[in-house]
Amino acid sequence: MIRLIRDDRGMALILTILIISLIVALTLQFNTSMRSNLQAAANLRDGIKLGCIARSGFNCALAVLHEDVSSGNVDTLHEPWAYARIFSENSTSLFTEGRFTVDITDLSGKIQLNKLVDEDGNYNNSQKNLFMQFLKSSEFGLDPEEVENIIDAIKDWIDADNETTRFGAEDAYYQVLEKPYPCKNAPIEFLEELLFVRGITKELFYGSGKKPGISQYFSHHGNGKININTADLLIVRSLSDDIDQERAEDMVAYRENEENDLSDFKWYKNVPGMADVSIPDSLLTTSSTYFEITSEGFKGSMSKKIEATMERKEKTLQVLSWKIF
């Protein structure tokens, strides 16, 4: 009788290969996991560094505004806060790696949205005229009918009632949209709300190509008075029907001359050819109440930004909003 002898060497080889393959796979997985953890730790470290760099820029800007608070009530573009970007040029010397850019914007030099409507829910006429002049600017490409419709729609978005103002829009319009939502009927809390208002497109809000966006000229903070010393040329041009591009440029040139006294908002009458021009006193001031600080930290290709809105009350500064991203 022939006895069969089993040979297990082939099976042992297969098991050995399987075990080695499993070890290799686990090693590769462990290596990948370690690399991911190291990258995550590095990103966390860099994120913390970027946050500190951005906060350093914010603190520099805050120090400048604190100094400005004690220097007087007249605010112009000749003051240190208006040159905050100079700090950015020297920021690399403050850190072993990284830098920041910082900017301070005077929100009191912008058109203040919520003042379009008075406490009774009616139009504030001087503000309405300002809105009309501004939106009629050729830069935005709107026809007179579109301008009136948009202003009515903004009023309806802000006022407390649900009654449609002429060519405006209330719930009856917004609730039948493909993606319905209610009309707010309350003051605007952030500029992007305008994108929900009938007639305001992303192109109009953000701008496109050579067309500017209206968002850069508006603020939802303010007492309705525009600082004539810091307002953009386009807003200066919108202060009166009698101010054309040439006169607006003359006004800007006048206030750029540091020898001219800008403490009284009626300085515009000293500009050649402006003696007969009248701007409602209720629209103007030379003192600013609201500022926005933007500070962005950089490290390599990474960045982190801080945006904060400040209110000046007497001789103190208060943070109204704070956003880091």
C-alpha positions in Angstrom: 0.0 0.0 0.0 1.4 3.3 -1.1 1.3 6.0 1.7 0.6 9.6 0.5 2.8 12.3 2.0 1.3 15.8 2.3 3.4 18.7 1.4 2.3 21.9 3.3 5.1 24.1 2.0 2.9 25.8 -0.7 0.3 26.7 1.9 2.9 28.1 4.2 4.3 30.3 1.4 0.8 31.6 0.7 0.2 32.4 4.3 3.6 34.1 4.6 2.8 36.3 1.5 -0.7 37.1 3.0 0.8 38.1 6.3 3.5 40.2 4.7 0.8 41.9 2.5 -1.3 42.7 5.5 1.7 44.1 7.4 2.6 46.3 4.4 -1.0 47.5 4.0 -1.2 48.3 7.7 2.1 50.1 7.6 1.0 52.2 4.6 -2.3 53.0 6.3 -0.4 54.0 9.5 2.0 56.1 7.4 -0.9 57.9 5.7 -2.6 58.4 9.0 0.5 59.8 10.5 1.1 62.2 7.6 -2.5 63.4 7.8 -2.2 64.0 11.6 1.1 65.8 11.0 -0.5 68.0 8.3 -3.5 68.7 10.5 -1.2 69.7 13.4 0.8 71.9 11.1 -2.4 73.5 9.8 -3.7 74.1 13.3 -0.3 75.6 14.3 -0.3 77.9 11.2 -4.0 78.8 11.8 -3.1 79.9 15.3 -0.1 81.9 14.1 -2.3 83.5 11.4 -4.9 84.5 13.9 -2.3 86.1 16.1 -0.8 88.0 13.2 -4.2 89.2 12.0 -5.1 90.2 15.6 -1.8 92.2 15.8 -2.8 94.2 12.8 -6.3 94.8 14.4 -4.7 96.0 17.6 -2.5 98.4 15.7 -5.5 99.9 13.9 -7.4 100.0 17.2 -4.5 101.9 18.8 -4.6 104.5 16.0 -8.4 105.0 16.4 -8.0 105.4 20.2 -5.4 108.1 19.6 -7.8 109.7 17.1 -10.6 109.7 19.6 -8.7 112.0 21.9 -7.4 114.3 19.2 -10.8 116.0 18.3 -14.1 115.5 16.7 -13.2 116.5 13.1 -12.3 113.5 10.9 -10.6 113.9 7.6 -8.5 111.7 5.2 -5.4 113.5 6.5 -5.5 111.7 9.9 -3.3 108.7 10.7 -6.2 106.2 10.7 -6.7 107.0 7.0 -3.1 105.8 6.3 -3.4 102.5 8.3 -2.0 100.6 5.3 1.4 102.1 6.1 1.6 99.6 9.0 1.4 96.8 6.5 4.7 97.8 4.8 6.6 97.3 8.1 4.7 94.3 9.4 7.2 91.7 8.1 9.8 93.1 10.6 7.4 92.3 13.5 7.3 88.5 12.9 9.9 85.8 12.2 7.5 84.6 9.5 4.3 86.2 8.2 2.9 89.7 7.8 -0.4 91.5 7.9 -2.3 94.1 5.9 -4.6 96.4 7.8 -7.2 99.0 6.6 -9.6 101.4 8.4 -12.8 102.4 6.6 -14.9 105.3 7.7 -18.5 104.0 7.5 -19.8 107.5 8.3 -18.6 108.5 4.8 -21.1 106.0 3.2 -24.8 106.1 2.5 -26.6 104.8 5.6 -29.4 102.4 4.5 -31.6 102.3 7.5 -32.0 106.1 7.5 -34.0 106.0 4.3 -37.1 105.4 6.5 -38.0 107.6 9.5 -39.4 106.4 12.8 -43.0 106.4 11.5 -42.1 104.2 8.6 -42.3 107.1 6.0 -39.6 108.2 3.6 -36.9 110.5 4.9 -37.1 112.9 2.0 -33.5 114.2 2.1 -32.2 110.6 2.3 -34.5 109.5 -0.5 -33.2 112.2 -2.8 -29.6 111.1 -1.9 -30.5 107.5 -2.8 -32.1 108.7 -6.1 -29.1 110.7 -7.1 -26.7 107.9 -6.2 -28.5 105.1 -8.0 -29.1 107.3 -11.1 -25.3 107.5 -11.5 -24.3 106.3 -15.0 -21.8 103.9 -13.4 -24.7 101.5 -12.4 -26.6 101.6 -15.7 -30.1 101.8 -14.2 -32.9 103.6 -15.8 -35.1 106.1 -13.7 -37.9 103.5 -13.4 -35.6 100.9 -12.1 -34.2 103.3 -9.6 -37.6 104.2 -8.2 -38.6 100.6 -8.0 -35.4 99.6 -6.1 -35.8 102.5 -3.6 -39.4 101.6 -2.9 -38.4 98.0 -2.4 -35.7 98.9 0.1 -38.2 101.0 2.0 -40.7 98.1 2.1 -37.9 95.8 3.3 -37.1 98.2 6.2 -40.4 99.6 7.3 -42.5 97.8 9.8 -45.8 97.5 7.9 -46.8 95.0 5.2 -48.2 97.6 2.8 -46.6 97.9 -0.6 -45.1 101.3 -1.3 -45.9 102.2 -4.9 -43.6 99.9 -7.0 -42.0 98.2 -4.0 -42.4 94.7 -2.6 -43.8 93.0 0.5 -44.8 89.5 1.4 -47.2 89.3 -1.5 -44.2 89.3 -3.8 -41.6 87.4 -1.9 -43.8 84.5 -0.7 -44.7 83.4 -4.3 -41.1 83.2 -5.5 -39.7 79.8 -6.4 -37.8 79.9 -3.1 -40.2 82.0 -1.0 -39.1 84.0 2.1 -40.8 86.8 4.1 -40.1 90.5 3.7 -38.1 91.5 6.8 -40.0 94.7 7.7 -37.2 95.7 10.1 -33.9 97.6 9.9 -31.1 96.0 7.8 -28.5 94.2 10.0 -26.0 93.2 7.3 -25.4 94.5 3.8 -25.9 91.2 2.1 -29.6 91.5 3.0 -29.9 93.8 0.0 -29.6 90.7 -2.2 -33.0 89.6 -1.0 -34.6 92.9 -2.0 -36.5 93.0 -5.2 -34.5 94.5 -8.1 -31.1 94.2 -6.5 -29.0 91.7 -8.5 -25.6 90.2 -7.7 -24.2 92.2 -10.5 -25.6 95.5 -9.1 -24.6 94.6 -5.6 -21.0 93.3 -6.2 -20.3 95.0 -9.5 -19.0 93.4 -12.7 -16.3 94.3 -15.2 -15.9 98.1 -15.1 -19.2 98.6 -13.2 -18.8 99.2 -9.4 -21.0 97.4 -7.0 -23.4 99.5 -4.8 -22.3 97.5 -1.7 -19.1 99.4 -1.3 -21.0 102.7 -0.9 -23.5 101.6 1.7 -23.5 101.0 5.4 -26.2 99.7 7.7 -24.7 101.8 10.6 -25.0 105.5 11.0 -27.2 108.4 12.1 -27.9 109.6 8.6 -25.2 112.2 8.4 -22.4 111.7 5.9 -18.9 112.9 6.6 -18.3 115.2 3.7 -14.6 115.0 4.5 -14.3 111.3 3.8 -17.1 110.4 1.4 -16.2 108.8 -1.9 -16.4 110.9 -5.1 -19.5 109.2 -6.2 -21.3 109.9 -3.0 -20.1 113.5 -3.0 -21.6 113.8 -6.5 -24.9 112.5 -5.1 -25.3 115.1 -2.4 -27.1 117.6 -4.6 -28.7 117.8 -8.0 -26.4 120.8 -8.7 -23.1 118.8 -8.2 -21.8 117.3 -11.4 -18.6 115.3 -11.9 -16.4 118.4 -12.3 -17.8 120.1 -9.2 -17.4 116.8 -7.2 -13.8 116.5 -8.3 -13.2 120.2 -7.3 -14.6 119.4 -3.8 -12.4 116.4 -3.4 -9.4 118.4 -4.6 -10.3 121.2 -2.0 -10.4 118.8 0.9 -7.1 117.1 -0.2 -5.4 120.4 0.4 -4.2 120.3 4.1 -4.2 124.0 4.3 -8.0 124.2 3.9 -10.2 124.3 7.0 -12.6 121.3 7.0 -14.1 121.7 10.5 -17.4 123.2 9.2 -19.2 121.0 6.7 -20.2 124.1 4.7 -16.6 124.4 3.5 -17.9 123.2 0.1 -19.3 126.7 -0.5 -15.7 127.9 -0.5 -14.9 125.8 -3.5 -14.9 127.9 -6.7 -18.3 127.8 -8.4 -20.0 126.2 -5.4 -21.3 129.3 -3.6 -24.9 128.9 -4.8 -25.0 125.1 -4.3 -27.1 124.0 -1.3 -26.8 120.6 0.4 -29.3 119.8 3.2 -27.7 120.3 6.6 -29.3 117.1 7.8 -27.1 115.1 5.4 -23.7 116.4 6.4 -21.2 116.2 9.2 -17.4 116.4 9.6 -17.3 113.9 12.5 -17.3 110.1 12.1 -19.0 107.7 14.4 -18.6 104.3 12.8 -15.4 102.6 11.5 -14.6 99.2 10.0 -11.2 97.6 10.7 -10.0 94.9 8.3 -6.8 93.1 9.2 -5.5 90.1 7.2 -2.6 87.9 8.3 -0.4 86.1 5.8 1.9 83.1 6.1 3.1 81.6 2.8 0.0 80.9 0.8 -2.3 80.9 3.8 -4.3 83.8 5.2 -6.8 84.7 7.9 -8.9 87.8 8.1 -10.6 89.8 10.8 -13.4 92.3 10.2 -14.7 94.4 13.0 -17.1 97.3 13.2 -16.4 100.0 15.8 -18.6 102.7 17.2 -17.2 105.8 18.7 -19.2 107.2 21.6 -17.8 110.4 23.0 -14.2 109.3 23.7 -14.6 105.6 23.8 -14.7 102.8 21.2 -17.1 99.9 21.2 -16.9 96.7 19.1 -20.3 96.2 17.4 -19.4 93.2 15.4 -16.5 90.8 15.0 -15.8 88.2 12.3 -12.8 86.1 11.7 -12.4 83.9 8.6 
